[in-house]
Amino acid sequence: MGRNIHDIFVIGGGINGCGIARDAVGRGYSVALAEMNDFASGTSSGATKLIHGGLRYLEHYEFRLVRESLMEREILWAMAPHIIWPLRFVLPYHKGGIRPAWLIRLGLFLYDHLGGRKLLPPTSVLDMRSDPAGKPLKALFAKAFEYSDGWVDDARMVVLNARDAADKGAAIMPRTKVVSARRENGLWHIETTDTVTGRNDSHQARMLVNAAGPWVDHVIRSAFGQNEAHHVRLVQGSHIVVKKKFDDVRAYFFQNPDNRIIFAIPYEGDFTLIGTTDRDYTADPKDVRISEEETVYLCNAASEYFKEPVRPEDIVWTYSAVRPLYDDGASKAQEATRDYVLKLEGEGAGAPLLNVFGGKLTTYRRLSEHALEKIGAAIGAKGAPWTAKSHLPGGDFPVRGYEAQVDKLKRRYSFLADRHARRLVRRYGTKAELLLGDARGIDDLGRLFGGDLYEAEVTYLVEHEWARHAEDVLWRRTKDGLRLSKEQAQSLEEYMAAMPAMAG
C-alpha cells in the first residue's frame, strides 16, 4: 500500500483536474493527480483557445455561465499575462442577415455590462468600407460590431497549473493510468499503472475527484465498476489552420445560415485558425479526427465572408477534440449546456467521490473553487480561496507588461532576435530567463531543431514540464510543429528518446 494517505486523489490532467489540484494543494490539502497520457492531450488542447464570455450562450439564456465567464476574463488575464491576452472580435453584419442588428446590439450591451469589465475596451461599431477589418471581406459587409474577449494558449495553461501544483507539494503523475478504485475502511484504495515503465502502484486517499473529461463516464464504469454511467454528451469540435488570410490583429466572428458560428483568428503569427464545428460524437475520444464533412463545412462557412475563398488545399494543420458536455437532453449539439456540473457521491458513508462534468477553459478557476467548496463540506475545509489574486508560473508581471518583459529579456540576452524573444515571453513569461540561463550567444542554446526551437528550450520542457516526446513539445508545450518538417520532428523525437525524464 502507498505509504501516505492523500486527502484528495484527482483523476485527469486536463484543465479541470490540474486546476482543482492546484487550488486544493494551495489550501493545505495533500493532493495526488494521475493523468493517463500527457497533460492537455485531450479536450484541453483542442479548444478554440479563447477566454470568452460566450456571446452566443446568451441566445440559450445561460446568463449565469456568461456572467461568470465575463468576470473571469480579466482575473485570468492578470494571472497569466504571458499566455493570455486581450483580443478584439469583429462581427460583420449585413441587412437580412442571420440575426437582426437590434438583437446583436442587445447581446453586446449585456456582454459589456454583465461581468464587471474594467480593463477590456467596450463594444464599438465599424464602417467596414473604411476600417482595415473590411479589407479581406466581401463588399456585402459594410458594417460590423467590434467587442472584446481574450486569447489563451490552452495547453500551456494546463501544464502551468500542473507545474504550480507540483511546486506547492502535489504529487503529479502524468502517463499514469488509474486501473481500479475501491472504497475500504473509509478510504479510497487506488491502483495505478505507469504507462511508460509498466510499474504498478497503490495509493490511498480520503476523497477521489474524477475529472477525466470525455472519459469521466468510462472511469466510472471501468475503475468503479458502475455500468450504468451515462452522464456525458460527447460533442466533437474541429478546427483548421490555414496560411494567414488577413494582416489585421483582430479576429472575426462569423454567423452561419444554420445559426452556428465560427471564428477566424490570427494564429502563431503566420496563420489563421478557423473553427469550430459542433456535432455529436459516439466513438472513442482518443480516435477523434476531423471529418471530410467538417473540413468542407469550415471552408464553405469562412468563404461566405472572405473575398478569397478558403479551400481544403490551403489547410496546413487540423485538430479535433471532444467536449464532455453534461447531458441536459438538448436536441442539438450546439444547444447543449456549456456549463459545468459537479456531482458528489458517498459523502455520508466516507470516501466521497466528486465527478466533474462539462466546463470550459474560461471558467476552470471558478469550477475549481466550487469543487473545493464540495470537497471542504465532504472531508473538512482547509484554507480560503486564493487563486483569484495568484499568478501562474511565469505570469508574475503586470497585466499590461508584456512589451516591457520582452524589452527586459532582449536587454539581458541581446543575441535574441525580436521574434524569438517575443515567443519565449509568450510561452514562459519571467521563466524565460531560467530557460536561457547564462547563455551569452545563440550557440549557447545548443542544437537547433528547426524554427527557433533550440536544445535549451527542449531541455527546459523535459526538466520542468514533463515533456517526453516530440509531440509534447511541438503541439502542446509549443506550436513549433507548424514550422518543423517531418524529418526535423523525427530528429527531435530521437534526441528526446535518449534524454532521461526529469520533471517532478
C-alpha positions, 0 to 999 in steps of 0.5 A: 500500500502507498505509504501516505494517505492523500486527502484528495486523489484527482483523476485527469490532467486536463484543465479541470483536474490540474486546476482543482489540484492546484487550488486544493494543494494551495489550501493545505490539502495533500493532493495526488493527480494521475493523468493517463497520457500527457497533460492537455492531450485531450479536450484541453488542447483542442479548444478554440483557445479563447477566454470568452464570455460566450456571446452566443450562450446568451441566445440559450439564456445561460446568463449565469455561465456568461456572467461568470465567464465575463468576470473571469476574463480579466482575473485570468488575464492578470494571472497569466499575462504571458499566455493570455491576452486581450483580443478584439472580435469583429462581427460583420453584419449585413441587412437580412442577415442571420440575426437582426442588428437590434438583437446583436446590439442587445447581446453586446450591451449585456456582454459589456455590462454583465461581468464587471469589465474594467480593463477590456475596451467596450463594444464599438461599431465599424464602417467596414468600407473604411476600417482595415477589418473590411479589407479581406471581406466581401463588399456585402459587409459594410458594417460590423460590431467590434467587442472584446474577449481574450486569447489563451494558449490552452495547453500551456495553461494546463501544464502551468497549473500542473507545474504550480501544483507540483511546486506547492507539494502535489504529487503529479503523475502524468502517463499514469493510468488509474486501473481500479478504485475501491472504497475500504475502511473509509478510504479510497484504495487506488491502483495505478499503472505507469504507462511508460515503465509498466510499474504498478502502484497503490495509493490511498486517499480520503476523497477521489475527484474524477475529472477525466473529461470525455472519459469521466463516464468510462472511469466510472464504469471501468475503475468503479465498476458502475455500468450504468454511467451515462452522464456525458454528451460527447460533442466533437469540435474541429478546427483548421489552420490555414496560411494567414488570410488577413494582416489585421490583429483582430479576429472575426466572428462569423454567423452561419445560415444554420445559426452556428458560428465560427471564428477566424483568428490570427494564429502563431503569427503566420496563420489563421485558425478557423473553427469550430464545428459542433456535432455529436460524437459516439466513438472513442475520444482518443480516435477523434479526427476531423471529418471530410464533412467538417473540413468542407463545412469550415471552408464553405462557412469562412468563404461566405465572408472572405473575398478569397475563398478558403479551400481544403488545399490551403489547410496546413494543420487540423485538430479535433477534440471532444467536449464532455458536455453534461447531458441536459437532453438538448436536441442539438449539439450546439444547444447543449449546456456549456456549463459545468456540473459537479456531482458528489457521491458517498459523502455520508458513508466516507470516501466521497467521490466528486465527478466533474462534468462539462466546463470550459477553459474560461471558467476552470478557476471558478469550477475549481473553487466550487469543487473545493467548496464540495470537497471542504463540506465532504472531508473538512475545509482547509484554507480560503480561496486564493487563486483569484489574486495568484499568478501562474508560473511565469505570469508574475508581471503586470497585466499590461507588461508584456512589451516591457518583459520582452524589452527586459529579456532582449536587454539581458540576452541581446543575441535574441532576435525580436521574434524569438524573444517575443515567443519565449515571453509568450510561452514562459513569461519571467521563466524565460530567463531560467530557460536561457540561463547564462547563455551569452550567444545563440550557440549557447542554446545548443542544437537547433531543431528547426524554427527557433526551437533550440536544445535549451528550450527542449531541455527546459520542457523535459526538466520542468514540464514533463515533456517526453516526446516530440509531440509534447513539445511541438503541439502542446508545450509549443506550436513549433510543429507548424514550422518543423518538417517531418524529418526535423520532428523525427530528429527531435523525437530521437534526441528526446528518446535518449534524454532521461525524464526529469520533471517532478 
